[in-house]
């Protein structure tokens, strides 16, 4: 774990950055509006896992406790098929792409197919907790805002996402072209990489790895609008106070969805083959 010092940090994206996103990709400004307004948050000192929790680490937990994830209990997991999300029989953290796929072959890849309760159970077993949303963002960009952990200029070599190779993804048709190529080669097997593959260049200023791409990550926080008086996309108003915050973006996302301030929401029981987590710890606590 890496110690993150106490600081007062601006959380959220600058208005001019959000304006600049509009001509660069296919989503309108309202889709990024929930990153505004920037506002100061004092974050107390804490510790954060350098990497997301891996398949090997999660297996230690299940071997020690007998824990069974929600996807295992229901008998299927969400994976993206040729054209749509599918409830794939047998897909879970042990078999991320389905029964034909085995996570044991990728012990250092981040664990996926974990919902919020699964992630919280692991954190409690490890003597830790999930990070808050401000903690996560502070660790991603440091004390000063930057679009990606490494800086404000896009660099595909520093991450694992849809924009990592080939032509930049600027609209849904380009994403679809990327996905068709990926699916033809890998099918439903997730396109994750071993944790730390972005380090050291792709790591955050505070030494945290995998904060952009690879897997999206659960936080402990319930989703809130930064300024409830503003008008956001209706879906964001509907999600407020109901869903949990997910950060970081994953291997399926394009470059603007893996920025340090990009906010996702998910119902706590949601899981898929691109969603994982990492753990935090109060600086005043210690692991036994």
Secondary structure, DSSP 8 states (H G I E B T S, - for coil): -EEE--EEEEES--HHHHHHHGGGSSS-GGGGGGG-S-EEEEE--EEE-SS--BHHHHHHHHHHH----HHHHHTEEEEE-SSSEEEEET-SSSSTT-TT--GGGGTTBB--S--HHHHHHHHHHTT-EE--HHHHHHHHHTTS--SBTTBSS--GGG-BSTTSSSS---SHHHHHHHHHHHHHHHTTS----BTTTTTTTTS-TTS----SBSSEEEEEEE---S-TTS---HHHHHHTTTSEEEES--TTS-GGGSSTT-EEEE-TT---TTEE--EEEETT----
